[in-house]
């Protein structure tokens, strides 16, 4: 059984000290340094600080523990640490290496700096100006993004999900997330696993200037008149740089966000927004089946940066609590399960105008994150360059999960798994599939495709008509998956052959050669992929070279598979089938006729 939250769509490596002494300006080749940001007085960690290397023009943010890791080229690199409400510090990298932590001083807000007005009407004017500027900042911004989510119940970890995306945003709204790579870990609770199918997509629905029928309303969604009618507001503080205005709804508090908003005093650009609401009746979340979600509380925080005249979301923190009531049991008589669930997530945007090279692969972007992760293979080199450090709590959760949990895409070869179609271990006892059908099969010399009800005949992308020609009664869809990553100015290419069952259908009658017929087709495509891989090892100095080789491979596959289908006459010409079987045997060492006892 899976307990699920879905979205309603309707709705630094060590360096010898001797080297550091002798070569203070040593070129590191992008080696990371690590530290922690804390408050200078309280010594409490400061989460989600901006850490920017002015020398390399690259940045990160600190995690919830205030920890960060940032790459440097030289010990003389200048690292800038900033956080709203604190004084910015610029520090040479060599000093950071010598300190246990970096302290930031809070800005001093003196009473005389606060502007006194007889009424707060002017605050509504400030908010209105901020709203209008945000609406006009409608130039699309494309960046990389890192998403991390962890779910727990009564201090027991249930889920850890990490994804990298290309993100599209404008006017302070996230429009699209396109997956680059992802991985997740799960730990069962009472023979159930808890999964956030589409929580990352909730961010797409939060719009600061337009109302959404599935989320509580936000003050900036109203014009001045509506703001005055719906909200009580006050000025928390004002200095030479920012206004901080807090707001609470006058009524209907379960469907309207309370919060605070920081606004740049000179430009009226939005700098930060905190939103919170409790016991929501208006939300986009759904339990699976008859499972119910109650007492939903949300707290989210958006931090913005400014690029010329364009507002950009820097990062989002989204936290949620709820009661989850599960009424279902799939293994024997299980008791109903009622638990308090806590979900914490962060979405961080970086490298604007320098997005990832997304995998060369076609699929429906509306697939839930878990399905996408299962068909986009893990890449060790890619994950060694992670953007946000795990917190102490997340490391602890991973350690707990190691013994009884399941990890998908945490190592090579652990992809393309329908990880819930059969028991994972003694804890996972599920009979039913995680998805309604297996969507993609990765080519393997050890595994063959078998015609059966679970794989081929359940695929129904097209209707069945009796009067169709044989060539119209089946279609084999194979994709060549190509993942390209720029690592230290070198293009690293990894490829796979996938049988796409979402577009494959077979309506001919099975015969003794059906399995041979389809597997030779798949093998022919794999032969072309292997030829492509050999060529890419020699010619991968530019993206245009890679594109040309890839497109040539796709063209070759179309040509050779067309020839194959014509010659074997839909698998009925046994002599020609034997010819192609010999071709595959010579190239791959696989004799399909022998494997399927047809020789």
Secondary structure as GFF3:
##gff-version 3
##sequence-region A 1 599
A	DSSP	beta_strand	2	7	.	.	.	ID=ss1
A	DSSP	alpha_helix	17	22	.	.	.	ID=ss2
A	DSSP	beta_strand	31	39	.	.	.	ID=ss3
A	DSSP	beta_strand	50	53	.	.	.	ID=ss4
A	DSSP	beta_strand	58	61	.	.	.	ID=ss5
A	DSSP	beta_strand	67	72	.	.	.	ID=ss6
A	DSSP	beta_strand	78	82	.	.	.	ID=ss7
A	DSSP	beta_strand	89	92	.	.	.	ID=ss8
A	DSSP	alpha_helix	93	98	.	.	.	ID=ss9
A	DSSP	beta_strand	102	104	.	.	.	ID=ss10
A	DSSP	three_ten_helix	111	113	.	.	.	ID=ss11
A	DSSP	alpha_helix	121	136	.	.	.	ID=ss12
A	DSSP	beta_strand	141	153	.	.	.	ID=ss13
A	DSSP	beta_strand	156	170	.	.	.	ID=ss14
A	DSSP	beta_strand	173	186	.	.	.	ID=ss15
A	DSSP	beta_strand	193	196	.	.	.	ID=ss16
A	DSSP	three_ten_helix	199	201	.	.	.	ID=ss17
A	DSSP	alpha_helix	202	205	.	.	.	ID=ss18
A	DSSP	three_ten_helix	219	221	.	.	.	ID=ss19
A	DSSP	alpha_helix	224	230	.	.	.	ID=ss20
A	DSSP	beta_strand	231	238	.	.	.	ID=ss21
A	DSSP	beta_strand	242	249	.	.	.	ID=ss22
A	DSSP	three_ten_helix	253	255	.	.	.	ID=ss23
A	DSSP	beta_strand	258	264	.	.	.	ID=ss24
A	DSSP	beta_strand	270	277	.	.	.	ID=ss25
A	DSSP	beta_strand	285	287	.	.	.	ID=ss26
A	DSSP	beta_strand	292	307	.	.	.	ID=ss27
A	DSSP	beta_strand	310	326	.	.	.	ID=ss28
A	DSSP	beta_strand	337	350	.	.	.	ID=ss29
A	DSSP	alpha_helix	369	375	.	.	.	ID=ss30
A	DSSP	alpha_helix	380	383	.	.	.	ID=ss31
A	DSSP	alpha_helix	392	404	.	.	.	ID=ss32
A	DSSP	beta_strand	406	408	.	.	.	ID=ss33
A	DSSP	beta_strand	440	442	.	.	.	ID=ss34
A	DSSP	three_ten_helix	470	472	.	.	.	ID=ss35
A	DSSP	beta_strand	474	475	.	.	.	ID=ss36
A	DSSP	beta_strand	478	487	.	.	.	ID=ss37
A	DSSP	beta_strand	490	500	.	.	.	ID=ss38
A	DSSP	beta_strand	505	506	.	.	.	ID=ss39
A	DSSP	alpha_helix	514	538	.	.	.	ID=ss40
A	DSSP	alpha_helix	543	568	.	.	.	ID=ss41
A	DSSP	alpha_helix	574	588	.	.	.	ID=ss42
A	DSSP	alpha_helix	592	595	.	.	.	ID=ss43
###
